[in-house]
Structure formats: C-alpha cells, structure tokens
C-alpha cells in the first residue's frame, strides 16, 4: 500500500479528526516516540464469541492453512449442500 500524507490541525482541546482515514477502525493504540513523533496503530474489535479461535493456536493455524489453500486453488468441490437447507 502506498503511503499517503495528510495535514491535520488539532482543535483547541488538542483533538484531531481523522475522517475517512479511521473508517472501519474501532480504536487506536497510540505510541509517542522519544523524538515526539506520534504513531497510531489501528485496531479492530473481535466478537467475544469468536475470541476462542485466536486463543486456540491449533484451530487458528488450521483456519489459516485452509485460507491459504483456498487462495492457492488447492480446494476440492464436494457438491452442493442445498438438500440440507430449510427452503422449500
């Protein structure tokens, strides 16, 4: 992704609005460097009922492997599950 620059000015209370730059971000981790530079690390939220996946390394590795295999076209079509649906 190409870097982009944008100038923003803090308001009287020191707040800066990021606008579209913050789209999809739940919160930022803020780090201030010794030279005064401020670095923002965007963070997203993970639903509580899905957090177990990230805590279970075996499950997470299995999911990541499956995603990688799918991206590489290493999948096999097993047919339709339509017969198991509730629609009439």
N, C-alpha and C positions, 0 to 999 in steps of 0.2 A: 504494500500500500504506500502510495506516495505521501510524503509529509506535506502538511499544509500549515500555513501561518495565518493567524488572525490576531488583530489587536483588540483588546477589551480594556475598559476602564472601570475601576471599582467605583461604586456609588459612595455616598457619604458615610455609610456604615461598613465599607470595605468589601461589599459583596460584588461578585462578578457573575453575569449571566452568560451561560454557555449556549443557550438556544438549541439549535439543531445538533450541535456537537454532543449534546447529552442525551440524544434520542436513544431509548432502549436501555439506558443506564439507571440502575436503582440508587447507587451511591458511589462515591469516590473515596479511595484511600488517598490521603494527602501526605506527601513527604517533602520536607524542606531540606534542601542541600546546604552544606556549610557555606557555599558562595551566595546563598539567598535564593537560589532557583527553587521554584515550587513545581513539584511533579505530581500530576493527578493520575491515579490508576483506576480506571473504570471497573465497577463490579456489578454483577447481575445477581438476582435472587434465585435460589433453588427451592422449589416447593418442599416443605418438610417431609411429605410422604415419598419424595424421591431422593432424599439425602442419603438413605441407606445404600444406594448404589455407589456413591462416592466414598463411603466408609468401608465398603467391601471391595477390596482390591481385586479379588478373583472375578467378581461379577463385572466390575468396571473394565478390567482387561479383556474379558470375553466380549463385552459390548464394543469396545474399541477395535478388537480384532474383526468382529463382524462388519463394522462400518468400513474398515479398511478393505476387507474382502469385497464388499459391495461396490466400493468406489473403483476397485480394480477389475470389476466384472467377473469376479470369482464366485458367482452365485448360481444356484440351480433352481429353475422354476418347478415347483411341486404341484401346480394346479391351482384351481380356484377353491376358495372356502365359501362360496356363495350358498352351497347346500346347507351350511350351518347357520345362515342368517335368519333373522326373525321376520324379514319382509316376505309378504305373500306375492 
